[in-house]
C-alpha cells in the first residue's frame, strides 16, 4: 500500500459506511508512520491533508488515518491513497 511522505501531493479517496465516495487532493504533512504505539499497543499512522474536495472544491485541512489503521479498526470505511498526477488538478 502507498504511504505518503511529508510534502507529497496526494489523492485520497474514501468510501464511507453509507457507500458515498469522497475524494480529496492536497499535500500530506505531519506524517506519522504506521507503527505500534508504546502506550496501549494500538496501531497508529496517518497524516494531515491540506487541499480540497475534488468534486466541490471545498477546502479541506484535516488529519486522516492511514489505510492500514482503517483496515485494522474500522472496516466500514475504505480508502485509497496515491500520488497526485498533473491531470488530477
LOVOZA-204814 format. One record per residue: x negated, y, z of N, C-alpha, C, CB in turn; residue in one letter. Coordinates in Angstrom, 1 decimal. Glycine has a CB too. Example, Ala and Ser with C-alpha at 12.3 -4.5 7.8 and 13.67 -1.06 7.14 Angstrom:
{{-13.2, -5.7, 7.8}, {-12.3, -4.5, 7.8}, {-13.2, -3.3, 7.8}, {-11.3, -4.5, 9.0}, 'a'}
{{-12.8, -2.2, 7.1}, {-13.7, -1.1, 7.1}, {-12.9, 0.0, 7.9}, {-14.1, -0.6, 5.7}, 's'}
//
This chain:
{{-0.8, -1.2, 0.0}, {0.0, 0.0, 0.0}, {-0.9, 1.2, 0.0}, {0.9, 0.0, 1.2}, 'x'}
{{-0.4, 2.3, -0.7}, {-1.1, 3.5, -0.7}, {-1.0, 4.3, 0.6}, {-0.6, 4.4, -1.9}, 'x'}
{{-2.1, 4.8, 1.1}, {-2.1, 5.7, 2.3}, {-2.9, 6.9, 1.9}, {-2.8, 4.9, 3.5}, 'x'}
{{-2.2, 8.1, 2.0}, {-2.9, 9.4, 1.6}, {-4.1, 9.8, 2.5}, {-1.9, 10.5, 1.5}, 'x'}
{{-4.9, 10.5, 1.9}, {-6.0, 11.2, 2.7}, {-5.6, 12.7, 2.9}, {-7.4, 11.1, 2.0}, 'x'}
{{-6.2, 13.3, 3.9}, {-5.9, 14.7, 4.2}, {-6.1, 15.5, 2.9}, {-6.7, 15.2, 5.4}, 'x'}
{{-5.1, 16.3, 2.5}, {-5.2, 17.2, 1.4}, {-4.7, 16.6, 0.1}, {-6.6, 17.5, 1.2}, 'x'}
{{-4.4, 15.3, 0.1}, {-3.8, 14.6, -1.2}, {-2.5, 15.2, -1.5}, {-3.7, 13.1, -1.0}, 'x'}
{{-2.2, 15.4, -2.8}, {-0.9, 15.8, -3.3}, {-0.2, 14.5, -3.5}, {-1.0, 16.7, -4.6}, 'x'}
{{1.0, 14.3, -2.9}, {1.7, 13.0, -2.9}, {3.2, 13.2, -3.3}, {1.6, 12.3, -1.6}, 'x'}
{{3.8, 12.1, -3.7}, {5.2, 12.0, -3.9}, {5.7, 10.9, -2.9}, {5.6, 11.6, -5.4}, 'x'}
{{6.6, 11.3, -2.1}, {7.2, 10.4, -1.1}, {8.7, 10.2, -1.5}, {7.0, 10.9, 0.3}, 'x'}
{{9.1, 8.9, -1.6}, {10.5, 8.6, -1.9}, {11.0, 7.7, -0.8}, {10.6, 8.0, -3.3}, 'x'}
{{12.2, 8.1, -0.2}, {12.8, 7.3, 0.8}, {14.2, 6.9, 0.4}, {12.8, 8.1, 2.1}, 'x'}
{{14.5, 5.7, 0.7}, {15.9, 5.2, 0.6}, {16.4, 5.0, 2.0}, {16.0, 3.9, -0.3}, 'x'}
{{17.4, 5.8, 2.4}, {17.9, 5.7, 3.8}, {18.9, 4.6, 4.0}, {18.6, 7.0, 4.1}, 'x'}
{{19.3, 4.4, 5.3}, {20.2, 3.4, 5.6}, {21.5, 3.5, 4.9}, {20.5, 3.5, 7.1}, 'x'}
{{21.9, 4.7, 4.4}, {23.1, 4.9, 3.7}, {22.9, 4.6, 2.2}, {23.6, 6.3, 3.9}, 'x'}
{{21.7, 4.3, 1.8}, {21.4, 4.0, 0.3}, {21.1, 5.2, -0.5}, {22.6, 3.3, -0.3}, 'x'}
{{21.1, 6.4, 0.1}, {20.7, 7.6, -0.6}, {19.2, 7.7, -0.7}, {21.3, 8.8, 0.2}, 'x'}
{{18.8, 8.1, -1.9}, {17.4, 8.3, -2.3}, {17.0, 9.7, -2.2}, {17.0, 7.6, -3.6}, 'x'}
{{15.9, 10.1, -1.6}, {15.4, 11.4, -1.5}, {13.9, 11.4, -1.8}, {15.7, 12.1, -0.1}, 'x'}
{{13.5, 12.3, -2.6}, {12.0, 12.4, -3.0}, {11.5, 13.7, -2.6}, {11.8, 12.0, -4.4}, 'x'}
{{10.2, 13.8, -2.2}, {9.5, 15.0, -1.9}, {8.2, 15.0, -2.6}, {9.4, 15.2, -0.3}, 'x'}
{{7.7, 16.1, -2.9}, {6.3, 16.3, -3.4}, {5.7, 17.3, -2.6}, {6.3, 16.6, -5.0}, 'x'}
{{4.4, 17.1, -2.2}, {3.7, 18.1, -1.4}, {2.3, 17.6, -1.0}, {4.5, 18.4, -0.2}, 'x'}
{{1.7, 18.3, -0.1}, {0.4, 18.0, 0.4}, {0.4, 17.3, 1.7}, {-0.4, 19.3, 0.4}, 'x'}
{{-0.3, 16.2, 1.8}, {-0.4, 15.5, 3.1}, {-1.5, 16.1, 3.9}, {-0.7, 14.0, 2.8}, 'x'}
{{-1.2, 16.4, 5.2}, {-2.2, 16.9, 6.1}, {-2.0, 16.2, 7.5}, {-2.1, 18.4, 6.3}, 'x'}
{{-2.8, 16.4, 8.4}, {-2.7, 15.8, 9.8}, {-2.5, 14.3, 9.7}, {-1.5, 16.5, 10.5}, 'x'}
{{-3.3, 13.7, 8.8}, {-3.1, 12.3, 8.5}, {-3.6, 11.5, 9.7}, {-3.9, 11.9, 7.2}, 'x'}
{{-2.8, 10.6, 10.2}, {-3.1, 9.6, 11.3}, {-3.2, 8.2, 10.7}, {-2.1, 9.7, 12.5}, 'x'}
{{-4.3, 7.6, 10.6}, {-4.4, 6.2, 10.0}, {-3.5, 5.3, 10.8}, {-5.8, 5.7, 10.1}, 'x'}
{{-3.0, 4.2, 10.0}, {-2.2, 3.2, 10.6}, {-3.1, 2.4, 11.6}, {-1.7, 2.2, 9.5}, 'x'}
{{-2.7, 2.4, 12.8}, {-3.5, 1.8, 13.9}, {-2.7, 1.4, 15.1}, {-4.7, 2.7, 14.3}, 'x'}
{{-3.2, 0.6, 15.9}, {-2.5, 0.2, 17.1}, {-2.9, 1.2, 18.2}, {-2.9, -1.3, 17.6}, 'x'}
{{-1.9, 1.7, 18.9}, {-2.1, 2.7, 20.0}, {-2.7, 2.0, 21.2}, {-0.8, 3.4, 20.4}, 'x'}
{{-3.6, 2.7, 21.9}, {-4.2, 2.1, 23.1}, {-3.2, 2.2, 24.3}, {-5.5, 2.8, 23.4}, 'x'}
{{-2.2, 3.0, 24.1}, {-1.1, 3.2, 25.1}, {0.1, 2.5, 24.6}, {-0.8, 4.7, 25.3}, 'x'}
{{0.4, 1.4, 25.2}, {1.6, 0.6, 24.9}, {1.5, -0.3, 23.8}, {2.7, 1.6, 24.7}, 'x'}
{{0.4, -0.3, 23.0}, {0.2, -1.2, 21.9}, {1.1, -1.0, 20.7}, {0.4, -2.6, 22.4}, 'x'}
{{1.8, 0.2, 20.6}, {2.6, 0.5, 19.4}, {1.7, 0.7, 18.2}, {3.5, 1.7, 19.7}, 'x'}
{{2.2, 0.4, 17.1}, {1.6, 0.8, 15.8}, {2.0, 2.2, 15.4}, {1.9, -0.3, 14.7}, 'x'}
{{1.0, 3.0, 15.0}, {1.2, 4.4, 14.7}, {0.6, 4.7, 13.3}, {0.7, 5.3, 15.7}, 'x'}
{{1.0, 5.7, 12.7}, {0.4, 6.1, 11.4}, {1.4, 7.0, 10.7}, {0.0, 5.0, 10.6}, 'x'}
{{0.8, 8.0, 10.0}, {1.6, 8.9, 9.2}, {0.9, 10.2, 8.9}, {2.9, 9.2, 9.9}, 'x'}
{{1.7, 11.2, 8.5}, {1.1, 12.5, 8.0}, {2.2, 13.5, 8.0}, {0.5, 12.3, 6.6}, 'x'}
{{1.7, 14.8, 7.9}, {2.6, 15.9, 7.7}, {2.7, 16.2, 6.2}, {2.1, 17.2, 8.5}, 'x'}
{{3.8, 16.3, 5.7}, {4.0, 16.7, 4.3}, {4.6, 18.1, 4.2}, {5.0, 15.7, 3.6}, 'x'}
{{3.9, 18.9, 3.5}, {4.3, 20.3, 3.2}, {4.5, 20.4, 1.7}, {3.2, 21.4, 3.7}, 'x'}
{{5.8, 20.6, 1.3}, {6.1, 20.7, -0.1}, {7.6, 21.0, -0.3}, {5.8, 19.4, -0.8}, 'x'}
{{8.3, 20.2, -1.2}, {9.7, 20.4, -1.4}, {10.4, 19.2, -1.9}, {9.8, 21.5, -2.5}, 'x'}
{{11.7, 19.2, -1.8}, {12.6, 18.2, -2.3}, {12.6, 18.3, -3.8}, {14.0, 18.3, -1.7}, 'x'}
{{12.3, 17.1, -4.5}, {12.2, 17.2, -5.9}, {13.6, 17.4, -6.6}, {11.6, 15.9, -6.5}, 'x'}
{{14.7, 17.1, -6.0}, {16.0, 17.3, -6.6}, {16.5, 18.7, -6.3}, {17.0, 16.3, -6.1}, 'x'}
{{16.3, 19.2, -5.1}, {17.0, 20.5, -4.7}, {16.0, 21.7, -4.7}, {17.6, 20.4, -3.4}, 'x'}
{{14.7, 21.4, -4.6}, {13.7, 22.5, -4.5}, {13.6, 23.0, -3.0}, {14.1, 23.6, -5.4}, 'x'}
{{14.4, 22.4, -2.1}, {14.4, 22.9, -0.7}, {13.0, 22.6, -0.1}, {15.5, 22.1, 0.1}, 'x'}
{{12.5, 23.6, 0.6}, {11.2, 23.5, 1.2}, {11.2, 22.4, 2.3}, {10.7, 24.8, 1.9}, 'x'}
{{10.1, 21.6, 2.4}, {10.0, 20.6, 3.4}, {8.7, 20.7, 4.1}, {10.2, 19.1, 2.7}, 'x'}
{{8.7, 20.7, 5.4}, {7.5, 20.7, 6.2}, {7.8, 19.9, 7.4}, {7.0, 22.2, 6.6}, 'x'}
{{7.4, 18.6, 7.3}, {7.8, 17.6, 8.3}, {6.8, 16.5, 8.4}, {9.2, 17.1, 8.0}, 'x'}
{{6.8, 15.8, 9.5}, {6.0, 14.6, 9.7}, {6.7, 13.4, 9.3}, {5.6, 14.5, 11.2}, 'x'}
{{6.0, 12.5, 8.6}, {6.5, 11.2, 8.1}, {5.7, 10.1, 8.6}, {6.6, 11.2, 6.6}, 'x'}
{{6.4, 9.0, 9.0}, {5.7, 7.8, 9.4}, {5.3, 7.1, 8.1}, {6.7, 6.8, 10.2}, 'x'}
{{4.1, 6.4, 8.2}, {3.7, 5.6, 7.1}, {4.6, 4.4, 6.8}, {2.2, 5.1, 7.3}, 'x'}
{{4.5, 3.9, 5.6}, {5.4, 2.8, 5.2}, {5.2, 1.6, 6.1}, {5.0, 2.4, 3.7}, 'x'}
{{4.0, 1.3, 6.5}, {3.7, 0.2, 7.4}, {4.5, 0.3, 8.7}, {2.2, 0.0, 7.6}, 'x'}
{{4.5, 1.5, 9.3}, {5.2, 1.7, 10.6}, {6.7, 1.5, 10.3}, {5.0, 3.1, 11.1}, 'x'}
{{7.3, 2.0, 9.2}, {8.7, 1.9, 9.0}, {9.0, 0.4, 8.8}, {9.1, 2.6, 7.7}, 'x'}
{{8.2, -0.4, 8.1}, {8.4, -1.8, 7.9}, {8.4, -2.5, 9.2}, {7.4, -2.4, 6.9}, 'x'}
{{7.6, -2.1, 10.1}, {7.5, -2.8, 11.4}, {8.7, -2.4, 12.4}, {6.2, -2.4, 12.1}, 'x'}
{{9.1, -1.1, 12.4}, {10.0, -0.7, 13.4}, {11.4, -0.2, 12.9}, {9.4, 0.4, 14.1}, 'x'}
{{11.5, 0.0, 11.6}, {12.8, 0.5, 11.1}, {13.0, 0.0, 9.6}, {12.9, 2.0, 11.1}, 'x'}
{{13.4, -1.2, 9.5}, {13.6, -1.8, 8.1}, {14.8, -1.2, 7.4}, {13.8, -3.3, 8.2}, 'x'}
{{15.6, -0.4, 8.1}, {16.7, 0.3, 7.4}, {16.3, 1.4, 6.5}, {17.6, 0.8, 8.5}, 'x'}
{{15.1, 1.9, 6.6}, {14.5, 2.9, 5.7}, {13.4, 2.3, 4.9}, {14.0, 4.1, 6.5}, 'x'}
{{13.6, 2.5, 3.6}, {12.5, 2.0, 2.7}, {11.8, 3.2, 2.1}, {13.1, 1.1, 1.5}, 'x'}
{{10.5, 3.1, 1.9}, {9.7, 4.3, 1.5}, {8.6, 3.9, 0.6}, {9.1, 5.0, 2.7}, 'x'}
{{8.3, 4.7, -0.4}, {7.2, 4.5, -1.3}, {6.4, 5.8, -1.3}, {7.6, 4.1, -2.8}, 'x'}
{{5.1, 5.7, -1.4}, {4.2, 6.9, -1.4}, {3.2, 6.7, -2.5}, {3.6, 7.2, 0.0}, 'x'}
{{2.9, 7.7, -3.3}, {1.9, 7.6, -4.3}, {1.3, 9.0, -4.5}, {2.4, 7.1, -5.6}, 'x'}
{{0.1, 9.0, -5.2}, {-0.5, 10.3, -5.6}, {0.4, 11.0, -6.6}, {-1.9, 10.1, -6.1}, 'x'}
{{0.5, 12.3, -6.5}, {1.3, 13.0, -7.5}, {0.5, 13.2, -8.8}, {1.7, 14.4, -6.9}, 'x'}
{{1.2, 13.2, -9.9}, {0.7, 13.4, -11.2}, {1.1, 14.8, -11.7}, {1.1, 12.3, -12.2}, 'x'}
{{0.4, 15.3, -12.7}, {0.7, 16.6, -13.2}, {2.2, 16.8, -13.6}, {-0.2, 17.0, -14.3}, 'x'}
{{2.7, 15.7, -14.2}, {4.1, 15.8, -14.7}, {5.2, 15.6, -13.6}, {4.3, 14.8, -15.7}, 'x'}
{{4.7, 15.5, -12.3}, {5.7, 15.4, -11.2}, {6.2, 16.7, -10.8}, {5.0, 14.7, -10.0}, 'x'}
{{5.5, 17.8, -11.1}, {5.9, 19.1, -10.7}, {7.1, 19.6, -11.4}, {4.7, 20.1, -10.9}, 'x'}
//
